[in-house]
Amino acid sequence: MTQLDLAAPRSPTRRWRYRLKLAMREPATLIGLVMAALFLYLIAVPIFSILSDAVTVQFGDERRSQAAVGTHTLYYLQRAFTSAVAQDLFWEPLLNTLKVGFGAIIISVIVGGILAWLVARTDMFGRRWFATALIVPYMLPAWTFALAWTTLFKNRTIGGQPGWLEAIGLSPPDWLAYGQVPITIILALHYTPFVILLFGSALRRFDSQLEDSARILGASGRVVAWQVIMPLMRPALMSAVVLIFAKCLGEFGVPYVLGLPVKFDVLATSLYRSISSRQTGVAGVLAGAIMLIGILAILVDGYLAREARRFVTVGSKGSMNRTSRLQNWRLPASGFAALMFVVSVGLPLLTLALSTVMRRPGNFEWSNFTLDFWIGQDLPTVAMRTGILFSPDLWRAATNTIVIVGTASICSGVLGILTGYVVVRSNLRPLSFFMRQVTFMPYLVPGIAFAAAYLSLFAVPRGPIPALYGTSMILVLALMADQMPYASRAGISAMMQLGKEPEEAAQIVGASWFRRMVSVVIPIQKGSLVTGILLPFISGIKGLSLFVVLAVPATDVLTTFSLRLVDYNYTQAANAVVLIIAGLAYGGTVLAQKLTHTNLAEGLGN
C-alpha cells in the first residue's frame, strides 16, 4: 500500500471527491472539460435542436398548428406520419429507401462476395492488383457514377442535351434512365468494396485446416461452403450488410441526380425538399426518423462485431491460409474481375471524360471533339462563357473547398489527438467515457440529417452566437464535427500505444504541458495526426450531403458547384468538375496510404 492510498479518505463520497481533486490537477482533465463543453455544443446540441424543432411550433405555422410559436405540438409528427400528405412526405420515401437499400445490398453481397473470395482465396491472374483496383469505386464520389449514367441513358423525360443512346437513335425507357433501378445499381457498385474489404479480410484469416478436416470426413464442396465456411464468415458479411444499409440511408447525391426527374424520393431527398421549402418542423421529424434508423443499424453492427469475437479459431497460431487452384476457371475468373473493374470504374470515368470533349453527345466523329469546355473562350452558352478551367466560379469553389475542408480537417486532426490524450491520460473515468461517446455520435447520424441539425441551430442568432448560415464558418464547424468519429478514433488508438514514460521524462526536466505536447507527443504520433487530417480531408472533398444543405452561392464548394451545373443542364462543365473532384479524392487516398504506410485494401476491413 502506497502513502497516497493511506492518505486517501475511506468514505466513498470523500474518496470520490479526493480523486476528483487529484484529477483536476492534471492538464488532461482540464483540457478534457473544455473539449467536452465544445463537443457538447458542436455535436449534441445541434442534434437536440433539430429534434426539438419536430415538436415545437415554427414561425408561420401558428394557424395550421393552432398554437403559438415556440410551444410544444404534435402537429409535425401528425403531418409527417398520418396526414393526407404523409404518403409523399415520409411513407413512400421510406419504402423507396428500403427498396433501394435492400436491392443494393443483394447485388453488392453477391458480386462482392464472389470478388472477395477470388481475391482472398484463389490463384486468379492479377490477384494482388485486383485487391486494390476493385476498391477504387469506394474512393470516388458515388454521384460520379450517377452523372455517367445520365450521360449514357438520359432520355426526353427532361430537357437539355440528349444522352448518348438517344443521340444514336435508341431511347431508353424511364425505368432504366431514372429511378429505382439505376440508383440501386450505382449504389451497389459503389458499396461493393465494403463487402470485398470486410468479407475478404475474414476470408484471409480463415484457417484452411478446418476446410481440409471437413473434406477428410467426406463433406462435399457445397456442404463445406454452407456448413463450415459461411457460419464463420457470417459476422463479417452481416456487418457489411448493415454498414451498406446505413450508408444508403443517408445517400443524397445519387437519388437527387437520378430520382428527381421522375419524382422518385428517398428519405434524404424528402428531407432536402422539406428544408428547401422551409418546413423546418417536418424536416425535424424526417431527420429524427433517419437518425433513429441509422442508430439502430449501427447498434446491430456493434452487436454483430461482438458476436464475431467468439470465432477464435479464425486466424489462430498455426493456421493455414492456402489458396484454391482455379485451373480451367482461372481465366474466366480473372475476366469477371476485370469486367467488374471496367463497369464500376473504367466505363464511368471514360464516359465522363469523353463527354467533356464532345460538342454533341454520342457523336464520335473527329470534328465533334473539342477542348472548348475545358479551355475555350466566348462559348455560345448563357452563363458559362468560358471553359471550366477559365471560369472564376470554378476557382472560387476550389479555393472555398481547400480553405473550408482544409481548415476543418486540420482542426479535426488536432482535436482527435487531444481527444485521445484526454481519454487515455485522464484519471476521471466519466470524462473519458463521455469523450468517447460524444465524439462517436456523428457516426450514428447520416450526413443529410446532421446538416439539417446544424441548419436548425445556426440559422438564427442564439445568445452570444450570431447566425452562421451563409458563412464559411458553419461549413467548417459542421464538417469538423461530422469527421470527429474518424479523427478521435485515430487519436485514441495512437495514444493507447504511447506509454507515459517519454512525457514523464520531459516533465522531470521541467517541460510544461504545451512543451511536452509539441516536442514529445506530437512528433512521436505524427503519423496518426496526418491520418486524422487526411481522412477528413478526403471525405470532405467528395462529400455532398453536408454542403448541399448548408452552402450558399457565396460559399460554393466543388461538389455544390457541380450540382448547380447539373441543375442548369451544363452537362460538359458539370462532368469536368466531377472529374476534378474524383481526381482529388483518389489522389488524396493514395497520398494518405503513402504517408501512413498503410494499404486500404488490407487495412480498412480489419
N, C-alpha and C positions, 0 to 999 in steps of 0.2 A: 504494500500500500504506500502510495507516494504522499508527500507532505501536502500537496494540493488536495488529495482526496480526504485527508484528515481534517483540513480546514473547511471543507465543503459542508454546508448545513445538512442536517439529517432529514428535515421535513421535506416532503415532495414539492410543496409550493415554494419554500425557501430555496430548495435545490434548483428549481427551475429558474427562479429569479437570479440566483448566483451564476448559473450557466449563461443566462441572458446578459448579465453584466460583463462576464468574461468575453462573450461573443461580440459585444458592442465595441470592445477594444480592438477587434480585428478589422483591418481595412476591407476584407472580403464581405463582412456583414454590412458595413456602412454603404459600400458600393452596391451591394445586393438590394438594400432597402430603396435606394434611389432608382435603381433599374426596375425593381418590382413596381414602383409607382409609375414609371414611364411606360412599361409594358401593359400595366393595367389600363392606362389611358389610351394607348395606341392599339391594343388588341381587344381587351374585354369590353371596354366602354362602347366602341362602335357597334359591336355585336348586340349588346343590350339596347343600344339606341334604335337599331333597325327593328328589333323585336318589340320595343316599346311603341314604335310607330304603328305596328299592326293592331294595337289595342287602344290607341289614343286618337281622338278626333283631330284631323288635319285641317289646315286652313282651306276654306272653300267647300268643305263637306258638311257644314253645320246643318243645312236644310235636309239633306238626304239622311244624315245620321240622327237628326232631331236632338242634337246635343251641342254644347258649347265647345269651342276649340280647346284642346288640352285635357278634356275629360275622358274617362275610360269608356270604351264602347266595344261591342261585338259586331259592329256594322261591317268592318272589313273582312272578318272571318266569315260572316254570312254571305257577303258579296262574292268572296273567292270560292266558297265551298257549296253553297246551296241556292244562290240566286239564279235568275234567268241567264246571266252571262257567265256563270261558273264553269259551264262546259267549255267555253272558249278561253277563259282565264286560267283554269287550273286542270280540270279533269282530262280534257283532250291533250294538252301539252304533257301532262304526266303520262298518259298512255303512250304518246309518241316517244317520250323519253325512254320508257321501259322497252318499247319495241326496238328502238334504235340500239339501246344498251345491250339487250339480250341478243339481238342479231349480231352486233359487233363481237360480243363475247363468243358466240358459237363459231363464227368464222375465224376469229383470231386464235381460239384454242385449237381448232382442227389444224389450221395452217401452221401456227406457231409451234404446236406440239410435234408435228412431223419435222419441221425445220430444226427444232431443239434437239430431237433425237439424232437427226443426221449430223448436226454439228458436234454434239457431245459424245456420241457413242458409235459412230461409223467411220469408215475409211474413205468417204467420198472425196472426189478430187477438190482441191482448194479449200479444205475444211477450215484451216486457220484464217484464210482471207474472208470466207463467208461468215465466220464468227463475229467479225467486225462490220462487214458490209451490210449484213441483214438487220443491224440495229440502227442504221443511218436514218430510216424514217422517223425514229424517235427523236433524233437530233434536230429535225426540221419542223417548222410550224405546221400544224395539222391543216390549216386552211390553205397552205401552199397547194396541196393536192386538190382542194375544192376548186380553186381557180383554174388549175389544169383541167379538171373535169368539165367545168363550164366552157373552157376554150374548145374542148373537143365536142361536147354534146349539147351545147346551147341551142335552143330552137326558137320558134317565133312567139312563144308564150310571153317573152319580154322583149323590149326593143333593143336597139343598139346593134352592134356588129353580129353577124351570124356565127355559129360555131363551125368548126372545120367540116363536120359531117354534113351539115346543112349546106355549106358552101359548095360541096361536090354533088349535091342533089339528093342526099339522104336526110330525112327529117326524123330525128329520134323522138320517141313518144315522151310525154311529160313524166311518166313514172321512171324512165331511165335518165332523163335530163335533170330532174329535180326531185326533192322529197326524200322519202324514207330509204329507198334502195341506194342511191349514191351516197347519202350520209352514212348509212350503215357500212357500206363497202370501204369508204375512205377512213372512217374511224377504226375499222377492223385492221386495215393495212397499217395505220399509224400506231396502233397499240399492240400489234403482233410482236414487236420486240420485247414487250413486257413478258409475254409467255416464253419467248426464246431465252431471255435473261433468267427468269425465276425457275422455270421448268428445266432449262438446260443446266443451270447451276446445281439443281438437285440431282439430275442425271449424272453429272460429272462426279458427284460424291457417292453415287450408288455403288455398293460392293458387288462386283461381278460374281463372287463366290456364292452369293445367295441364288443367283440365276443358275449357276452350274449345279448346285445341290438339287434344285427342283428338277432339272433335266435328268440328273442321275436317277432320280426317283421315278422317272418315266413321264413327267409332265410335258405336254405339247407346248409349242410356242405360244399358242393362244392362252393356255392356262397360265404359263409363266407371266405373260404380259398382264393379264387381268387379275391374277390372284397373288402375284409376288411383287411385280414392279409397280403397278398402279396404286395399290394401297399405300406404299411408301412414298409415292410421288404426289398423293392426293393433297397434302397440306400446301405444297408449293403451287400446285395447279389451282387450288381454290383461292389461294392468296392472290394469284394473278387475276383470277376472275373478279374478285372483289375490287381490286385496285382499278381494273379496266372499267368496271361499272361506276366507281367513284369518279374517275376521270371523265367518262361520258356524261355524267350528271351535270358537270359544270362547263362542258364544252359549248362555246358560243360561236366561234368563227365559222365552222363548217355548216351548222344549221342556219346561220344567218345568210351565208352565200347561196346555199342550195335549197333552203326551205322557204325563204322569203317570197320567191316568185310564185309559188303555189300555196302560200299561206300555211305551210307545214311548220307549226310552232312546237318547240320543246320548252321545258321549264325555263331554261336560260334565256331564250329569245322572248318568252312571255314576260319574264321579269324585266328584260330590257325595254319592251314595249310599255310596260306599266311605268317605268322610270321616265321614259321619253314623253309620255302623256301626263306626267306629274301626278300619277296616282300613287303617292308615297305610302299610303296605308295598305293598299293591295300589294304593292311591292314588298312591304314588310312581311306580309303573310307568305308570299311566294318565296322570299328569301329564307324565312324561317322553315318552310317546308323543305327547301333544298338543303339547308343546314342539317335538319333532322335526318333526312335520308343519307346524307354524306357521313354524319356521325355514326349512324347505325352500320353503314358499310365498313368504316374504319374499325369500329369495335369488333365486328365479325372477323376482320382481317387480323386484329390483335389476338382474338381467341384462337384462330387457326394457327398463328405463329407459335402460341404457347403449346398447342397440340403437337406441332411439328417436333418439339424438343423430345418427345417420347421415343422417336425413332433413332435410338442411339447406335444402331448397327450401321447406319449410313456414314461413311467416312471415318470409320474407326481405324485404329492402328492395325496394320497388316492387311487392310482392304485392298482389293484389286479393281482397277478401272480399265477393263480390256475393251477395245473397240470391236464392233461386229464387222465382219467382212461382207460387203455387199455383192461381190463377184459380178454377175451379169447385170445387176441393178445399179452398179456404181455410176455408170454414165447417165442413165435416166435420173438418178437421184441428184446428181450434180446439175443436170439440166433443169430440174424442178427448182432447185435453189437459185440458179441463175435467172430463171423466168420470174420468180418472185422478186428478185432484186430489180429486174428491169421494170416490172409492173409497178412496184412501190417506190422506186427512186428514179431510175433512168428515164422512163417514159414521161412522168410528170414534169421533171426538170427540163427534159428536151422539148416538151410541148410548150412550156412557159418561155424558154429561151427562143425558140423559133417564132413564137407569136409576137415577140418584141421586135423582130426584124422583118415583119410582113406588113405590107400596106393593106392587103385584103386577106382575110383569114382563109386558110385552106388552099391558097393558090401558090403552088410550088415552082412557078416559072421564075427564072433568074431575074427578070425585070421587076418582079414583085418584091424582091428583097431590098431592104434599106436599113440604114443606121439612124434615120431621122428621129425615131422615137427615143434614141439614146443621146444623140449629139446634134440633132437637127436645129434649124433656126426658121422662124416665120412659118410655123406649121399651120395648116388650114383648119384649126380647131378653135373653139370659143375661148377656153380657159388655158389649155396647155399650148402656148405659142412656141415653146422650145422643147428640145429633147429633155428627157428626165434628168440627165446629168447637168444640164444648164438651168434647171428650174430652181429658183431661190426657195420655193416651198420644200423641195426635197432636202436641201442643205439645212434649212431651218429645222425640219423634222429630225434630220440626222443629228444636228447639234443638240436638240432637245433630248433625243434618245441617249446620246453619250453622257450628257450632263445629268439628266434625271436618273437613268439606270445606273450610271457610274457612281453618283453620289449615294444612292440607296444601297448599292452593293458594298461600297466601302464601309458605310455605317453598319450594315448588316454583319459584315465580317468582323469588325471591331467589337460590336455588341455581342456577337457569337462567342468570341474569345473571352470577353468579360463574363458572359453568362456561364461558360464552362468553368471559369475561375471561381465564381461565386458558388456554383453547385458543388464543386469538388472541395474547395478550401473552407467554406463557411461551416462553423460548428452549429449553426442554427438550422436544425433539420427542417422545420416548417418552411423556412425561407427557401432552402434548396428545393424542396418538393414543389412549392409554388412556382419557382422559376422554371422548373422542368415542364410543368403543366401549362402555364400561361404562354410560353414560347411555342408550344406544340399546337395550341388552339387553331391558328390559321390553317393548319393542315387538314383540319376537320371541316373547314368551310370552303366550298367551291369559290373560285375567283370572282365570278359574277355576283355572288351573294355578298362576298367580302367588300367588293366595290360599292354595292348598294348600301352596306353598313357605313362606309366612310362618307358617302354622299349624305346619308341621313344625319351624321354627326357634324360634319363640317360645312354643310350648305348654308348655315346661318351662324351668326356670332353666338358663342356660348361663354358667358363670363368674360374673362380677360382674353380668351382665344377668339380672334376675328374669323369671319367667314373665309375659308381657304379654297372654296370651289372656284375654279377658273385660274388658279395659280399652279406653278410647278411644285410648290411645297406639298400640296395634297397628294400628288402623284409619288413624290419621294417618300412621304410617310406611309402611304398605303403599300407601296412596293416593298419598303423596308420591313414593315410588319408582316406582309404576306410571305416573305422569304425567311423569316426568323426560324421556322422549324428546321430548315436545312443548315443555316448558319449556326444555330445554337447546338445542334447535334454534332456538327463538326468540332465546335469549341469544347463541348463536354467530352467527346471522345479523345481529343488531344490532351486535355488537362488530366484525364484519368491515367494517361500514360506517362505523365511527368511527375516525378516524385518531388517532395518538398525540399530535398537536400540542396539543390542549386540556389533556390530562393533563400533558404535559411543561411547559407554561406554568405550571400550578399548582404543579408540583414545583419549578420555578425560584424561585418566590416563597416556598418553604418549607412548602408544604402537605403534610401527612402522607398516607399511602396512604388511610386511612379518610376523611380530609377530601376527598381527590380523588374518591373514590367517591361520597360523599354530595352534594358540591357541584358536581361536574362530570359524571361518567359517568352516574349515575342520572337527574339532571334531563334530560340530552340523550336518554337512551334510555328515558324513562318510558313511551312508547307500547309498546315491546317488553316492558317489565316488566308493564304492565297486561295485555298479551296472554298473557304467561307465567303470570299469576294467573287470568285469566278462563277460559281454555280448560280448565285442570284443574278449575276450579270447576264449569263447565257439565257436563263429563264426569262429575265426581263426584256431582253432583246426581241424574243419571239412571242412574248405574252400579248394577249389581246383583251381578255375579259376585264382586267382592271382598268386598262386605259380607255376602252370604248365607252365606259360609263363616266369616268372622271375627267377625261381630256376634253378640252375645247379647242377651236381652231388655233388660238394663240399658243397652246401647249401641245400641239400635234406631235406625236412621235411617229416613227416609220410605220408601225402597224396601223395606227388610226389613219395616217395619211394614205396608205394603200387602200384601206377600206373605203375611204371617201372617194378615191378614184374609181373603185368598183361601182359605187352608187352613181357616179357621173357617167358610167359606161366608157371610161377611158381605159380600155382593156390592155393595150400595149404598155401604157405607163404603169398601170397597177401591177401587171405581171413583172415588169422590170424592178419595181420596188420590192416585190416579194422575193425575187431572186437575190437582191442585195441583202435582205433580211436572212434568207436561208444561208447565204454565204457567211454572214457574220455569225449566225448561230452554230453552223458546222465548224467554222474556223475557231470559234471560241471554245467549243467542246474539245477539239483536237489539241489546242493550246493548253487547256486545263489538264488534259491527260499527260502532256509532255512535261509540264511544270511540276505536277504532283506525282509523276512516275506511276500512274495508275492506268488501268485498262477498263473502260466502261463495259466491254463485252464480258469481262470476267468478274468485275467487282460490283456492279450495280445489283446483281441478283442476290448477293450474299446478305 
